[in-house]
Amino acid sequence: LVQNGTLKRGDSLVVGENWGRIKAMSDYEGNQLKTAGPSTPTIILGLNGVPAAGEVFSVTKNDRAARTLAAERQNQASRDTRGASPLPMTLEDMFARVEGGEAETLNIIVRADAQGSLAPIIHSLEQLDNDEVKVKIMQSAVGNITESDVMLAETSQAIVIGFGVNIDKAALVRAEQSGVEIRHYQIIYNLIEDVEQALRGMLDPIFEEVVTGHAEVRQMFRVRRGGLIAGCMVLDGVVKRNSQARLLRNDATVITTTIENLKRFTEDVTEVRDGYECGINLAGVNSDLQEGDIIEVFERQQVR
C-alpha cells in the first residue's frame, strides 16, 4: 500500500532485507499499472525475495543503493542474532544509509604526520558539521594508523582517515578482516572534498514544488479499460503523463494524485501543451469529477 509519493515501474526499492527493481505492477484486480499514487494497493514483481507482511518499503536512487542497504539490514539482523558489534561503514555506504533515512552522524578517526597538519584537518572537518548531519571525530592523533584505530572504527562504525602517514601491518590485517575502510591522503583539499561530498549525499534533499500547467475539465466519459476520462482544455503550460496533479474545485483541493493516462483523441501521448484538448485519466479518480474542475499539474524539483 503506497503511503506517500508515487511508485513507478523501474523504481529501485528496499523492503526489509529484500531489494529489487519494479518490473511490473498491478492492482488487486490484476490490471497493469505504470504508476501508483498514495493509498493505492499495489502488487509488484521484481524483488529478490518475499518480504514479511507489514514490512515498510522505500524507493532508493538506484540498484546499488538498494542492494547495499538490503545487505546492511541482513548483516544487522545476523549481528542481532549473534549479539555481535556493528558492521563498519564506508563513505559509499553512508549514501545508501541516508537514502533509507538511517544516517545522521559520520564518525571519523584521523591520523596525521604532524600536529601542524592535524589541527587544520580537524578544524576543516568540524566546519562541515551542520544541523542535519554531524561530523564526529572519534579520535585524532599524530603517527601511523594502528590496529587500535581500526578496532575503534570497527566498534563505532567509523572511517579511518590518514594524512601523510603509513599503516601498521597489524592495522592492515585487522582492516581487511573486519571491513573497516582506511582512506589515505597526501593533499588536505582532497581529504576535505571527499568528506564534504559524502555529507552532501547524507543531507535530506529539499524539494520545491513547481506548477507546470493547468487544464479545465469540459466533459467526462468512460472507457472500458481506462476508467473515467476527463475531456480537458489545457489552459496554460504543459500537461505530462505520470506528472503529479491536483484536482481543484472552487479553488479547493479535492485530491492530489497523478496523471495515469493522457490522450489526444484516441492516441496515447506523453504531453499536451496549452491551447490543445486532451483526455486525462487521474489515478484513483473514478467518479468525483465535475465540469469546470481544474487539474493543476506540478512537479517536485530538488533544490539541494
N, C-alpha and C positions, 0 to 999 in steps of 0.2 A: 504494500500500500504506500504510494508516494505521499510523503508528508509535506514537503515543500520543494520548490524548484520544478524543473522539467526533466524527465528521464527520456533519453533519446537512443535509438538504435545506434550501436557503435560506441556508446559510452563505456569507459573502463570503470569498474567498481569493485568494492570490497564488501563482503558480507561475513562478519565474524572472522573466521580463519580461512575463508574461501575468497577467491577473486576470479575475475574473468572480464570479457568484453561482451556486451549485449549483441547477440547475433540475430535474435528475433524477439518480438514482444507481441502479446495478445491479451485481450480482455477475457473475462470469465466465460464468455460465450464462444471463445475461440477465434474472434475476429482479429486480424493482424493490425498492430498499431505501429506507427512510426515514432510517436511521442506519447508521453503520459504525464499529465499535469497533477497538481495536488488533489488528494483524496481519490485517486484513480487506482482501483485494484488491478494489478498487472502480473501476468505470468511472463517470466523472462527465460531465455535459453542462452547459455554461454558460460556459466560458472564451471569451475573445475571440480566442484563437489556439491553436496547437498547440505545447505545450512540448516541449523535448528530453527524451529518456529520461534518467532519473536526476536530474532537477530536483527539488528539495525544495519542497513546498508548505506554506503556513502560513495559518491562518484569521485574519482581521482583524475588528475591531469592526463595520465597516460597509463599504459600497461605496466611499465616499470615501477611506477609509484604504487600501483595496486598490488603487484606481486611482492614488493618489498614490505609493504605494510601487513599483508597477509602472513608473510613469513615471520615477521616480528611478532605478530599475535600468536602464531603457532609456537614459536620459541618461548614466549611468555607463558603460554599455557603449560608447556613442558616444564619450565622452571618452577611454576607454581606447584606442579605435581611433585617435583623433586625437592622443593624448598631451596633452590639454587639462587645465586645472586643475579642481578640484571645483566642482559647482554650488552656489551659495549656498543657504542654508536660510531658512525662516520658522518662527515658533513653531508654526504649524499643521503644517508638515512634520515637526516633531520627534515629534508624536504618532504619525504613521504609521511613522516610522523605528523607534520603540521597540516598537510592536506587532509589527514584524518582527524585533525583537531586535537592532537595529543602532545604537542611540544610547546613549552613556554620558556625553557631555560637551556642555554648552551653551556655545558661545563667544559672548562679548558684547563689543562696543565701546561705550564710554559717553562721551558729551559732555554737559557741564552748563554752566549760565550763570555759576556761581561756585564757588570752592573750597568754600564753606560748604554748597553743595548736593551737590557731587560726593562729598565724603567720606562723608556718611551714606548716599548711594545705594550706593557701593561696599561699605560696611560691611554694609548690609542684604542686598545680593546675595550676599555671601560667607557670610552666616549661613544662606542657603538651601542651601548645599553639604551633601551627605550622603555616606554610604558607597557608595551605588549610582550616583548621578548627580552629576557635578561641574559647578560653575559656574566658567568660566574667563574672567577679564577680560583680553581680548587687548590692550586699550589703553584708557586713560582720560585725559581732558584737559578743560580749560576752553576754551570757544569754540564757534563754529559747526561743524556737521558738514561735513567737507571731502571732496574727491574721493579723497584718500589714505586716509581712513577707509573709504570704500566699496571701494577697491581691496584693502585689507587684509581686509575682510569677504569679498570675492569669493574670495580665495585660501585663507582659513581657515574657510570655511563659518560665518561669524559673523553675528550680528544686530546692527545699529546702533541704539542707543537714545540719543535726545536728550532733555534736560530743560531746558525754558525757553530753547532756542536755535533759531536759524534753520538752514536747509540751503542751502549754497552751490549756485548754479545748476549748476556743473560736477558736483557730487556728485549732484544730482537726475538729470541726464542719464545719468551713469555707472550709477546705481542702476537706472534704467529699462532700460538696455541689458543689464545683467548679471543683473537679477533679484534684487539684494540688497534685503532688507527693512529699511526705516528706520521705527522707531517713535518717535513724538514725544509727550511728556507734559508736563503743567503741574502735576500733583499726584504727589508721590512715592509715596503709597499705591497709586495706580492702576498705576504702573510696577512696583512690587514684586509686587502682586497678579497681574498678567499673567504675570510670570516664574514666580512660585510655582505658578500653575495649570499652566503648561507643564511644570514639573518634576514635579508630581504625576502628570501624564499620562505622564511618562518613567519613573517608577518601575515596576519589575517588580511586578505585582499579587501580593498574598498571599492565598491561598485557605485556607479552613478546611473540613474535612470534617464534615458533619453527617448522622448517621444518621436517616432519616425513617421507617423501618418494617422489619418482619421478616415473612416468610411461610414456612410449613413445607410441604415437598413431601409430599403424601399419595399421589399416584399419577402415573403417566406415560402419555401416549398420543400417537400420531402422527396428524397430519392431512396430507392430500395436498400442500398447498402451504405449510403453516405449519411443517413440520418437527416437532421434538419439543416437546410441550407439557407443562409441569409443572402438574398439578392441585394447587392450594395452598389453605391457610387462612391468611389474614392474621392474625398473632398480635398485632401492635401497630402503631400509627402508620398510615401510608398508603403504598400501593404505586402508583407512577405510571408510565405508559408513557413510554419514552425515558429513564427515570432510569438512573443508574449503579447497578450491583448487584454483590455478591459472592456466589458460591456457596460456602457453608460446609459442611464435613463434619467432625464431631468437633472443632469449633472451629478447624479449619484451612481456609485459603482454597484452593479448588480452581481457581477462575478469577474474574477481575474483568472484567465485561462490561457490557452494557446490556440493559434490558428492551425487546425489539424489538416484541412484541405483548402485549396484555393483554385478556383476555376475561372476561365474566360470562355463563356458559352459551355461547350462540352469538353474543352481541353484543360487538362491539368497544367497549371503554371506555377512558377516559383515566386513571382512578384507581379503586382499591378500598380501602376503609378496614377497620380491624380488626374481626374477627368475621365477615367475609364470605369466601366461597370465590371462587376465580378461577382462570383459566388463564394461565400465564406462559410466554412464549417468550423464552428468553435468547439473545442474539446469539452465534453461534459454539459453542453447546452443542447437539450433535446426538446424543450417546449417553451421556455421563457424568453421569447423574442417578440418584439413589437415594432411596427413601422415607426420610423423616426428615431429608433435607438442609434446610438453612436458607438462604433467599435474603435477604440483608441489603441493603436499598435505602438509598442515600445520595446526597447532592448536595454539590458543592463551592461554598461561598459565599465571595465576595470580601470580605475584611475590610479591604483597603486598595487 
